[in-house]
Amino acid sequence: MTTPFPFTAVVGQDDLRLALLLNAVSPSVGGVLVRGEKGTAKSTAVRALTSLLPAVAVVPGCRFSCDPASPDPGCPDGPHEGGGGGTSRPARMVELPVGASEDRLVGALDIERALAEGVKAFEPGLLAAAHRGILYVDEVNLLHDHLVDLLLDAAAMGASYVEREGVSVRHAARFLLVGTMNPEEGELRPQLLDRFGLTVEVAASREPDQRVEVVRRRLAYDDDPAGFAARWADEEAAVRQRVVAARELLPSVRLGDAALRQIAATCAAFEVDGMRADIVMARTATALAAWAGRTDVLAEDVRQAALLALPHRRRRTPFDAPGLDEDKLDQTLEEFAGDDDPDPDGDGGGPGGGGGQPEPDEGPADDGAGAAPPEAGEGEPAPGGAGEQSPVRAAEPFRTKVLSVPGIGEGAAGRRSRARTEQGRTTGARRPEGALTKLHLAATVRAAAPHQRARGRSGRGLVVRRDDLRQATREGREGNLVLFVVDASGSMAARQRMSAVKGAVLSLLLDAYQRRDKVGLVTFRGSAAEVALPPTSSVDAAAARLESLPTGGRTPLAAGLLKAHDVLRVERLRDPARRALVVVVTDGRATGGPEPVALAGRAARLFAAEGIASVVVDCESGPVRLGLAGQLAGELGGTAVTLDELRADSIAGLVKDVQRRAA
């Protein structure tokens, strides 16, 4: 067995170390989400925490790690006699792989024995193995949503429930939940972010001396893991003892009314949703006091708790970066500091009067927020012009119509197009190809019923064989690859038009985030096209690339389509089950090079020949319209919508949908 890297030997990462230690002191804090770029020792620090946790006393032979002093009365391996002797073992860290199934996470029932013998033959999952230890999820943002829901529900309730066709099993599942993620690979949904107690941002140090020390320690560990661990053993033991002492002190820590008011005022000032943030901050501040060896919570504890518990909860849209205004935090804490009895007649002492917060001076942040009219002479450049226009800000995003891929796919679970998935409504039954996961009870009984006499059935139980079992087929929704192909040429460069176009694409990106899609961005301008963003789950990255998109030059439409086709070809090799939806944002013009219109038509017919779903967002404006985007949609084998029709509440879009259905 590999010797773990010592926790005390991890260089830097002060916030991460503190957040992990606070959860070790008080698991009720709710776990830690570690966000950071690749190669920043996130996993190393988490795995090293195990050595600091106290040993766990368990009932001998219990697969669910029941405490002999207070065994779980509903334990599937019970009942256990309370107060009996137990054995001691080190605390475990259980890793949940990204590709795990639901049965691997929560456990599985032997359906065949349950039907034939009426017994609950239960094989525990990873939640049972992690009970009274650590459950670690690397790349938690890539985990399927329904698994994250199960995981966080178990963490919140302290128990796991397994339901299979009327047979249910419950067991205790209390663990320290730690997840790590690289934001470049996609975000967690806001409601899932909120379920993690604390969050920390991790980045590699830019200080040469600290980087040298990181390399030195890592090389020393690789050369002699056991010897390296022995050199840090005394410090590890001291920290372990401090964790034990803080746990013992925790029930004696007093959270006064003044600290509670600061917590509530801080959560209100930063407009976090719900009350979970207040509760997590209170638990974190209490754990901080216990870690410091104090029995009273101070303002400094509240401040540190806010920095750990609020940044991931204050995101208002998926494109808002997590973070906290520390000046505003200090101002709020100072305003609500003082004795436990507030002055009911005072104005709170704040600069704004009336106990309210003064409005922050946003100043330049609003520059250009509205779509300012273009300056004189700032109209569309000539199609042959090569001048580059500076990027403009996107207009306000809006709720878009649902764009989907026709047919039924088998891709990763999501919310866009119809697909055969593990979750959803039952549409039929089939023989299981591997392990049975979703039993179709009626189909199984129908398959077994004709053979009961031949099998010598004599009792009340149904005689079921493996060949009788039927797997339920379910239809739900899948996530797609939404590839944006954006015209950034001079014909699109009028400031008002490009602002509207960016707003439309930003709206579609927001819709892709909510529907759990991957996104990619191809732009074309001048004489070529480029992949501005390869397919990724990070819509934040796509929004950032869109915001800085320059415009100008001719319109190489064929180059843009061919580049998009090449991106899809490569992505099919990586993820063949994920279907694509191509969204071409253009006015339909094609200029530059010999026969640009004919080349664009031939490129578009490649998509139609391969059955790739596509939508053309027609950006043409003005009293005279050529209808070129509609012609392009016909060549692609897709549909065309205007910017107005793209809105979910567009009357014109509804009328066009009715007309299309009637035709």
N, C-alpha and C positions, 0 to 999 in steps of 0.2 A: 504494500500500500504506500502511495506517495506521501511523503511528509508535507503537511500543509504549510504554506508560506505564513510566517508569523504576522499577526495583525499589527503588532507594534513596530514592525519593520517596514510597513507601507509608508512611503515618503509623501509628505504633503497630504492632500485630500482631507483637510481638517473638518470641513462640514460633513463629508461622507462618514468619516470615523465617528463624529459626534452623533449623527443621526442613527447609525447602527447601534452605538452603545446605549442611546436612550431607549431604543426598542428592546434591547437586552434587559435594561432595568425595568421597563414597563411595557410588556407586549401589547397592552390595551391601546397604546399610541396608534397602532394600526399599520405598521409596516413602513417601508421606504421604497420610493421610486427613484432610481439613479439614472439621470439623463446625462449623456456625454458622448463625445466623439470616440471613435474607435481607438484602441490602444492606450487607454487611460487608466488601466488597472481596476476597472469597476468590478469585474468578476473576481479578481485576486483578493480585493478587500472583503468582498462578501463571503467568499469561501473561508477566509482566514478568521472570520468572526466566530466560527463554531468552537474553536479552542478556548474562547473566553466564557462560554456558557457553562453554568454549573452542571454537574452530573444529574441524571434523571433517575429516580426510583420507579420501577415498573413491576407490575404483577407478572410473575414467571409464566411464560407460555402465552401471554395475551398478545395478540397480533395488533392491538390498538393502543398499546402503551399506557394502560390504565395505571393511575396512581394508587398504590396499595393502601395509602392512608385515606383516600377518598375515591374509590373506584366508580366508574360510570355505571349507574343502575341499568341503563339501556344497552350496555356493551354487547355486541353480537357474540362475543366469546364468554360472556358472563352467564349467570351472576357471579361476582367475586365477593368474597367475605371482606368487609371493611376492617382495617387495622391489622391485617395479616402481614407476614414477612414479605419482603420484596427483594429484588435484585437491582443493582445500580449499573447504569451504562452511560456512556457519554451522550450528550445531546446530538441529534442527527441534523444533517443538512440534506434535504431531498431536492433534487433538481427536476424541474418539469420541462421536458423538451418541447420545442415549438410544434413538432409534428405529432404530439400525443393525441390519443383519442379520448373521448368522453369516458369510456370504460376504464382506460388506464388512469385517468385522474380520480374518478370517484369510486371505482371498483365495479365489479360485474357480478350479476347473479347467474347461476346455472339454471337457465330457463327450462331445459329438458328435465332436470330433477325436480324443479318447482312444480311443473305440470304433472309429472308422473308420480312423484312421491309426496308432494306437498311440503317439502322442506326448503328452508332458506339456505342454500349452499352459496355462500358469499365469498368472493375473492377480493380482499381489500385493495384499494388503489393508493395512489401517491398521497392523497389527503390523509389517509390513516397512517401511512409511514411517517408523515411530517408532524403528527400530533406531538405537542410539547417540544418541538424543535424548530427548525428553519425550513421554509419552503422557498426555494430560489427559482425564479423564472428569468432566464436570460432571453433577451430580445422579446420582452413581454408585448411590445407593440405589434409583433408579427403573429401572436397567438390568435387563434380564431375567437371571434367575439363571444360565442356561446360558452367556450371554455373559460374565458376571462370572467364572464358573469357567474358561472358556477364557482370559480375560485374565490371571487370576492364575496359572494353570498356565504360561503363556508367560513371565510375569515371573519365576516361581520357577526355571524350567528354562533360561531364556535362549534358547529356541528355540520356533518355532511349527510344528506338524504339521498338515497338511491331508490327510484321508483321504476318498476318494470311490470307492466300489465297486472296491476293490482297487488303485486308483492313489493313490500317496502322494507328497507333497512336503514337504521339511523345509527351513527356513531359519533363520538366527540372528535373534533378536528380544530384544535387551538394551536396556532403556530405563528411564528414571526414571518410575515410575508415580505419578501424583497424581490423587486423587479428591476432589471436594467434594460436600457434601450438607447439606441442611437437615433436622435430626432430626424436625421437625414433620411432614415428608412421609413418614416411615417409616424404619425401621432396616435395616441390613444384618444378615444372619444372623451369629451369633457366629463360625462357622468362616471366614467371609469377612472379618470384622473382623480376625481374627488374622493374615490374610495381608498386611495392610498393615503395613509396618515401624513407622511412627510415626503418631501422631494428635495433632491440636491442636484445641482449642476456641476459636472466634473469636466475639467479641461486640462490638457497637458501644460505643465509649467513652461514659461518662456525664459526662466532663469537658468543660465548654463550650469551653475554650481549644483542646483537641485537636480537637473537632468543627469548630470554626471553621477550624483549619488544614487539615483534610480537605477542607472545601468550597472553601477558597481555592486549594488545589493542583489540585483537580479542575477548577475553572473556568478556571484558568490553562492547564491542559493542553488543555481544549476550545477555548480561544481560539487557541492556537498550539502544536500538538503538537510540531512540530520544534524550535521555540525553547525550549519547556519541557524537552525531552529534552537539548538542548545545555547548558542550565544545570546539569544533573545528570550530564553526561558524565564529568567528572573523578572524581566519587565512584563512578560505575559502573565506570570503568576500575580504580580502586583495589580495589574488591571483587572484580572479575574476576581481577585479579592475585593477590589473596589466595586465591581458590579454586584457581588453578593451583598456587600455592606449597603449599597444604595437600594437594593431590593428590600432589605430589612427595614431601612429607614423610610421607605416610600409611604407606608400607611400613616406615618406620623407627620407628614408634610401638610402644612396648613395653607390653603388657597383663600386668601382674604377677599373681602368685598371690593377693596380698591383694585386688586389685581384682576378680579372678574370684570369690573367695569372697564378696565383697560383692554381686556381681551374682547369684550363685546363691542366697544367703541372702535377698535382696530378692524374687526371683521365688517362692521357697518361702513366704516370709512372707505374700505377697499371694495365694497359692494359684492362680497362673495355670496353665492346662492346658498340658501338653507342654513341649518344650524350645525352641520358636521364640523365646519371649520372652528367654531367656538369651542366645541367639545374637544377636538384634537389639540387645539392650542392650550386648553386648560390641562389636559393630561401631559402634554409635552413640557409645559412650564413646571409642573409638579415634578416630573422626572428630572428636569434640569436642576431643580433645587436639591433633590435627593442625591444626584450625581456630585453636586458640589458639597455635600455633607451638611446641608442646611434644612431646617424644618419650616421655613417661611419662604414663600415665593416672592421674589423681588421684581422690580420693573425690568431689570436686565434679563431675567428669565422670560418674561413676557415678550420682550423684543426679539430674543433669539428664537423663541417658539414661533413668532410671526414669520421670521425669515425662512423657517423650515416648513411651515404648514400652509402658508398662503400663496406663494408664487404660482403654483400650478392650478389654483382655484380661481384666480382672478382673470383668466383668459375669457374675453367676451366673444371672440370669434376664433375659428381655427387658425387665422393668420396673425393673431396677436401673440407676440413672443411672451413666454412666461417671465415674470420678474416682479420686483417690488420697489416702489419709490421710497428709499430709506429716509429721505428728508420728510416726506409726508408721514411716514411711520413714527419718526421721532416727535414730530409736531403733535400727532394724536396722543402718543403716550404722555407727553408733557402736559397736554391740556387736561387729561383725565387722571393725572397723578394727584396724590394727596391722601387725606384721611378717608376713613371708611364712610363718613357722613358728608355727602356733597352739599354745596351751598345751593338750596333750592331757588334763591332769589337772584343768584349771580348770573352773569352772562357767560360763564364758563371760562372767562379769562382769555378766550381766543381772540385773535386779531379781527375775526369777522363778526364778533358780537353774537349774542343769542345762543351761545354754545355751539354754533355751527362751524364747519370748517371753511376757511377762506378758499375761494376758487383759485386753483393753481394758474399761474401765468403761463398759458400755453404758447403765446406769442407766435413764433415762426412755424410752429407745428401745423397751423391752419393754412399756411401759405399754399395757395393752389388747390385747396381742398375742393372748392367749387370749380365747375368747368368754366373758366374765364373765357370770354370771347376772344378770338384770335386778334392779334394786332393787325393793323392795316398791312396788306401785302403778304399776309401769312397764309394764303390759301394753298390749294394743292400745288405741289411742284409739277412741272411738266413730266410726262412719263419717261422722257429720255434723260431727265436730270439725274445727276449722281450725288447731289448734295444730301447730307445726312441730317435729319431733324433730331433735336434733342428729345429724350423720352418725356412723355406726358403722363400725368397721374390718371389712374383708372377712375371712372365714374363709380357711383355708389352701387354695390352689387344688389341683385334682386333675386327673388325666388323664380327658378326656371321651370319650364315644362319638363316632364319626365321623358328623357331620351333613352331608348333601350335597343338591345340587339334582338331581332326576331328569332323565333325558334326556341328550343330548349337546350341549354348547355349543361355542362358538368364541371364548371369551374369552382373556384374557392367561394365560400359563402359570402354573400354581400346583400345589397338591396336594390340592384338595378334590373337585371333581366331574369326571366324564368330559367330555372335549372333544377336538375335532380340533385338534391342535397340530403344531408343527414338530418337537417331540421326543416320543418314545414308540414304541410298537410299530406296525409296519406292518400296516394292515388292508386296503389296496387300492391302486388306481392310477387316475390321471386324466390328461387332457392338461394340461400346465402353462398357467396363465393369463398368466404373465409370465416372468421369468427362472427357469430350472430350478434348483432348489436341492437336492432330494432325489430322485435318480434311482431309479426302480423298474426294475432291470436286466432281470428276467425279462419284465415286461410290454413293455419297449422292444424286446427281441429278438423277442418274439411278434408285435409290430406290424410290425417290419421284415422278418421272415423270408419272408412270402408274396411280396414284391416283388423279391427278389434277382435272379431271372432277368430280369425286365423292366428292371431297372436295369443290366443288363450286368455283373454281378459276375464277375470273373475271378481275383482274388487271394484271399488268405486272410482279408482284412479284411471285416467286415460293412459293406455300403453302407447308411448310416443317414441319413435325412432328418429335418428338423426335425419333421415331422408324426408321426414314429415315437416321439419321446421321450415318456416317461410319468413323471409326477410321483407319488412315493409319497404316499399319504394315511396319516396316522399318528394314533393315538389315545393321548392322554396325560391329564393332569389340568390343570384350570384353577383359577385363583383366583376367588372370588366376592365380592360385596358382602354382608357379613353385617351386617344392620341390627338392632340390639338395641332393642326397645321395652319399657322397664322401668317397671313399676308402682311408683311411689314414694308411694302414698297412705297414709292412716292405717292401713288394714287390713294393710299390709305392715310397719308401723313397729315391731313388737315387736323388741327388740334382737337376740335370738337368731335370729329368722327373717330379719331383714334382713342380718345378718352372713352367714348361710348363702346367701342369695340373691346377695349381692355376691361371695361366694366362687365360686358357680357361674358368674356372669357373667365373673369374672376368669379362671376356668378356660377358658371358651369364647373369651375374648380371647387367651389364651396359645395355644390351638389355632389360632385365626385367624392369629396371627403365624407359627406354624410352617407353615401351609398357604398363606402368601403372599396373604392376603385383604385387601381393604379393609374397614374397619369404620365404623359410624356408631352414634350413640346418641340415641334419642328417649326422653324421660321424661314421665310424666303424673301429675299430682296436683292437688288443689284443684279448680279449675274449668277448667284448660287443660292443654295439652301444649306442650313446647318441644323444639327440637333442641339437645340438650346438646353434641353433636359432629357436625358435618357429615361425610359420607363422606370418609375419609382412609386413608392407608396407615400411619399412626402409631398402633399399639396402645398405645404409652406414653401418648399424650394421652388415649385412651379410658379407660385404667386410672386416670389422675389424675382425670378427671371423675367416674368411678364412685366413687372413694374419698371425694370431697367431696359426694356426692349427699345432699341432705336429704330427709326424708320427712314426711308428714302431710297431713291434709285428706281430701276425698272422692276418688272413683275415676272420673275422666272417661275411661273405657276407649275410648269412641267417638272422643274427641278425639285420644287417642294413636294409634289406628289410622289416622285420617284424616291426621294429621301425617306418619306413616310413609309412607302412600301418596303424599303430596305430595313427600316426599324422594325416593322411588323414581322418580317421574315426571320430576323435574328431572335426576336422575342418569342416567336412560336417554338423555336428550338429550346428555349429556356423554360417556358411555361406553356406547354401545348394545350392544356385544358382551359386556359383563360381566353375568352373570346374578346375581340377588339371592336371598338366603336371609334371611327375616325370622324373628327369634327373639323371641317375645313372652314376657316373664317376668312372671307375674301369678298371682293366686289365682282369677281369673275373675270377680270381683265387679265390678259396674258401678253406680255411684251418682252422684247429682248431675244436675240438669237433668230436663226432662220425658222420660219413657219411656227411661231410660238403657240398659236391656237391649235394647230394640228398635233403638235407634240403633247400639249396638255391633254387633248382628247385621247390620244393613245395611252398616256400614262393613267388617265382616269379609268379606262376600260380594263386595265389590269386588276383594279379593285373589284369591278363588277364581275369579271371572270372568276375570281376566287371567292365570291360571295361575302366580301368584307362589308359589314354594315357601315354606312356613312351618312352624315348630315352636313349640308352646306349652310352656313350662316351667312345670309346675303347682306353685305354691308353697303350696297349701292344706295346712294341718296340723291336727292335733287329732283326737279320736275321731269327730267328726261331720263328714263331708265332703259338700259339695253337688255336686261334679263339674262345676262351672261352667267350669273350664278345658278339660275334655274337650269340652263343648258348643261352646266358642269355637273349638277346633281343628277341629271338624266344619264350622262356618260358614266358616272360613278355607280349608278344603280341605286341611288339613295334618294333622300328628300331634301328640299330646300325650305328654310324658314328665314324670315326677316328678323332684325333685331327686336322689333315690336312683338312679333309672333312668338319669340323665344320666352317671353314672360309668361309665368303660369296663369296670371289673371288677365291675359290678353284676350279681348273679345274677338279681335281679328283672327287670332290663333284658333279659338274655339270654332268660329264659323268655317275656317279652312279645314279643320279636322272633320266637321260634319260633312262638308262637300266631298272630302276625300273618301270618307266611308260610303257615301251615297254613290260615288262613281265606281 
